[in-house]
Amino acid sequence: MADFRIWSDEFAANGHLSKNHEFDQQAFGVNGENLSPALQWDGVPADAKSLALTVYDPDAPTGSGFWHWVVVNIPVETRSLPQNAGKADGSLLPAGALQLHNDYGSIGFGGAAPPRGDKPHRYIFRIHALTAEHLPLDITVTNAVARFMTHLNEIDSATYTGLYQLK
């Protein structure tokens, strides 16, 4: 079996995300389309029972980074998500998958919005293979609790990083 890996055809590894992956919020000074990129993965460990997906910006000036997307309970047989799977209504996610609040305070994917003039920020897309078939979480849970449960049940993970900068 191949190594566990994740990728997107929308941007190269360590390449730049596009304007359509930018957040759309005047308060943050951005007006992108807030579309989550299409993602694919393979090499899921044979003993995995479900998957989770996180998107994290460790460069955000918060002292603890910024969580842009947290999805749990992705069926283990899933091997891709289409563009905009992170829209708030979750209609493009596989049945059973649960999106939680991102650090913007909204449900689903929150696009890139680094401070204007800052160095390029890293957006780390991580697919997690889990021992649990279903994490016992609901929409009221914070993404920190979901990430705790994800790490507690993790067998392996794979990452793919994109960059974004506002000049």
C-alpha positions in Angstrom: 0.0 0.0 0.0 1.1 3.5 -0.7 2.1 5.9 2.0 -0.8 7.9 3.5 -0.9 11.2 1.6 -3.2 14.2 0.8 -3.1 16.7 -2.0 -5.0 19.2 -4.0 -5.0 19.8 -7.8 -5.9 23.5 -7.0 -2.4 24.5 -5.7 1.0 22.9 -5.6 2.5 21.6 -2.3 3.9 24.6 -0.6 2.4 26.7 -3.4 0.0 29.6 -3.2 -3.7 29.3 -2.6 -5.8 31.4 -4.9 -8.2 34.3 -4.3 -11.1 31.9 -4.3 -9.6 30.3 -1.1 -9.5 33.7 0.6 -12.0 34.5 3.3 -14.8 37.0 2.5 -15.2 39.4 5.4 -14.8 43.1 5.3 -13.8 43.2 8.9 -10.7 41.2 8.0 -10.1 43.3 4.9 -10.6 40.4 2.5 -13.2 39.7 -0.2 -12.4 36.3 -1.6 -14.9 33.5 -2.4 -14.2 31.5 0.8 -14.1 28.2 -1.2 -12.4 25.2 0.4 -10.2 23.6 -2.2 -10.9 20.1 -3.7 -8.8 17.6 -1.8 -7.8 14.0 -2.4 -6.0 11.4 -0.3 -4.9 7.8 -0.5 -2.9 5.2 1.4 -5.4 5.3 4.4 -4.2 2.8 7.0 -6.0 -0.5 6.8 -7.1 -0.3 10.5 -8.6 3.2 10.2 -12.3 3.3 10.9 -13.0 7.0 10.1 -11.2 10.2 9.1 -11.0 13.8 10.2 -9.7 16.8 8.4 -8.2 20.0 9.9 -6.8 23.2 8.4 -4.5 25.2 10.5 -2.5 28.4 10.1 0.4 28.3 12.6 1.5 31.8 11.5 -1.6 33.7 12.6 -0.7 36.4 15.1 -2.8 34.9 17.9 -0.1 33.2 20.0 -1.7 29.9 19.2 -2.4 29.9 15.4 -5.8 29.8 13.8 -8.1 26.9 12.9 -9.8 27.4 9.5 -11.6 24.1 9.2 -12.4 21.0 11.4 -14.4 18.1 10.0 -14.8 14.8 11.9 -16.7 11.5 11.2 -15.7 11.4 7.5 -16.4 7.8 6.4 -13.2 5.8 6.0 -13.9 4.9 2.4 -14.0 8.6 1.4 -11.0 9.5 -0.8 -11.8 13.1 -1.8 -13.8 16.2 -1.1 -15.0 18.5 -3.9 -14.3 22.2 -4.0 -16.5 24.1 -1.6 -17.2 21.0 0.6 -16.6 23.3 3.5 -19.7 25.5 2.8 -21.7 26.0 6.0 -24.6 23.8 5.1 -22.3 20.7 4.7 -24.2 19.6 1.6 -21.1 18.6 -0.3 -19.6 16.5 2.6 -20.2 12.8 2.8 -23.1 11.6 4.8 -22.3 11.5 8.5 -19.4 14.0 8.4 -19.6 16.9 10.9 -18.1 20.4 10.5 -17.5 22.4 13.6 -17.0 26.1 14.3 -13.7 27.4 12.9 -11.8 30.2 14.8 -13.8 32.8 12.9 -16.8 31.5 14.9 -18.6 30.1 11.8 -19.4 26.6 10.8 -17.3 25.1 8.0 -14.3 26.4 6.1 -13.0 29.8 6.8 -10.6 30.9 4.1 -7.2 32.6 4.3 -7.0 36.1 5.7 -3.5 36.8 6.9 -2.7 40.4 8.0 -2.0 42.6 5.0 1.8 42.9 4.4 2.6 39.9 6.7 4.9 37.2 5.3 3.1 34.3 3.5 1.1 32.2 6.0 1.1 28.4 5.9 -2.2 26.7 5.7 -1.7 23.1 6.8 -4.4 20.6 5.5 -4.2 17.5 7.6 -6.1 14.3 7.1 -6.3 12.1 10.2 -6.9 8.3 10.2 -8.8 7.4 13.3 -9.4 4.2 15.4 -13.0 5.3 16.1 -15.8 4.7 13.6 -17.6 7.8 15.0 -16.5 10.5 17.4 -19.4 11.2 19.8 -19.5 14.9 19.1 -22.2 17.4 18.0 -22.3 20.9 16.6 -22.1 22.5 20.1 -18.6 21.1 20.7 -15.7 23.5 20.3 -13.1 22.7 17.6 -10.5 22.3 20.4 -12.5 19.4 21.9 -12.9 17.9 18.4 -9.2 18.1 17.8 -8.5 16.6 21.2 -10.8 13.6 20.4 -9.2 13.4 16.9 -5.6 13.2 18.4 -6.7 10.8 21.1 -8.0 8.4 18.3 -5.4 9.0 15.7 -3.5 6.2 14.0 -1.7 8.3 11.4 -2.0 11.6 9.5 -0.9 13.2 6.3 -0.4 16.9 5.5 -0.3 19.2 2.5 0.6 22.9 2.9 -0.5 25.9 0.9 0.7 29.5 1.3 -1.2 32.8 1.2 -0.2 36.4 1.5 -2.0 39.7 1.2 0.4 42.4 -0.1 
